[in-house]
Amino acid sequence: MPEERASYGTKPAQFRLPVWAHEFLSRESLQQNRTKTDILLSALEAYKRQRFEELLGQEYAETAAEDRVQVAAWDATVADGLETDEW
């Protein structure tokens, strides 16, 4: 691995793409005057953000469900004979 690649923390990757994907990358690369690698990295960053938001939403839903269970348990203490106060 050349020294310059190591300093940027890159690693060569080899994988197969469908013909349409390769052609799309070639066209976009020419039109945007960007490298195919830059286009792929942009797409991966967008996918990474999307997955983060999906996972965050799932975690939020799970936490909200747990909180509702806990609130229901505490709500049972309202009937402990104390006067209700208006807040």
C-alpha positions as CSV (number, residue, x, y, z in Angstrom):
1,M,0.0,0.0,0.0
2,P,1.5,3.4,-0.9
3,E,2.4,5.6,2.0
4,E,0.0,8.3,1.0
5,R,-3.0,5.9,1.2
6,A,-1.9,4.7,4.6
7,S,-1.8,8.3,5.9
8,Y,-5.4,8.9,4.9
9,G,-6.6,5.7,6.4
10,T,-7.9,4.2,3.1
11,K,-8.0,0.6,2.2
12,P,-8.5,-0.8,-1.3
13,A,-11.8,-2.5,-1.9
14,Q,-12.7,-4.8,-4.7
15,F,-16.3,-5.7,-5.3
16,R,-18.5,-6.3,-8.3
17,L,-21.2,-3.8,-9.4
18,P,-24.0,-4.4,-11.9
19,V,-23.4,-2.8,-15.3
20,W,-26.1,-0.1,-14.7
21,A,-24.3,1.0,-11.5
22,H,-20.9,1.2,-13.2
23,E,-22.4,3.1,-16.1
24,F,-24.2,5.5,-13.7
25,L,-21.0,6.1,-11.7
26,S,-19.1,6.8,-14.9
27,R,-21.8,9.3,-16.2
28,E,-22.1,11.0,-12.8
29,S,-18.3,11.2,-12.5
30,L,-18.1,13.0,-15.8
31,Q,-21.0,15.3,-15.3
32,Q,-20.1,16.3,-11.7
33,N,-16.3,16.3,-12.4
34,R,-15.9,14.1,-9.3
35,T,-14.3,10.7,-8.9
36,K,-16.4,7.6,-8.7
37,T,-15.0,7.1,-5.2
38,D,-16.2,10.5,-4.1
39,I,-19.7,9.7,-5.5
40,L,-19.8,6.4,-3.7
41,L,-18.6,7.9,-0.5
42,S,-21.4,10.5,-0.7
43,A,-23.9,7.8,-1.2
44,L,-22.5,5.8,1.7
45,E,-22.6,8.8,4.0
46,A,-26.3,9.4,3.1
47,Y,-27.1,5.8,3.7
48,K,-25.2,5.9,7.0
49,R,-27.3,8.9,8.1
50,Q,-30.5,7.2,7.0
51,R,-29.6,4.0,9.0
52,F,-28.7,6.1,12.1
53,E,-32.0,7.9,11.9
54,E,-33.9,4.6,11.5
55,L,-32.1,3.0,14.5
56,L,-32.6,6.1,16.5
57,G,-36.3,6.0,15.8
58,Q,-36.5,2.3,16.8
59,E,-34.6,3.1,20.0
60,Y,-36.9,6.0,20.7
61,A,-40.0,3.9,20.2
62,E,-38.6,1.2,22.6
63,T,-37.7,3.7,25.2
64,A,-41.0,5.4,24.9
65,A,-42.8,2.1,25.4
66,E,-40.7,1.4,28.5
67,D,-41.5,4.9,29.8
68,R,-45.2,4.3,29.3
69,V,-45.0,1.1,31.3
70,Q,-43.1,2.9,34.1
71,V,-45.6,5.8,34.1
72,A,-48.5,3.3,34.3
73,A,-46.8,1.7,37.4
74,W,-46.4,5.1,39.0
75,D,-50.0,6.1,38.1
76,A,-51.2,3.3,40.3
77,T,-49.8,5.2,43.3
78,V,-52.3,8.0,42.6
79,A,-55.0,5.9,44.2
80,D,-53.1,5.7,47.5
81,G,-55.6,7.9,49.2
82,L,-53.9,11.2,48.9
83,E,-55.9,14.2,47.8
84,T,-55.4,15.2,44.1
85,D,-53.9,18.6,43.5
86,E,-54.2,20.7,40.4
87,W,-51.0,21.7,39.0
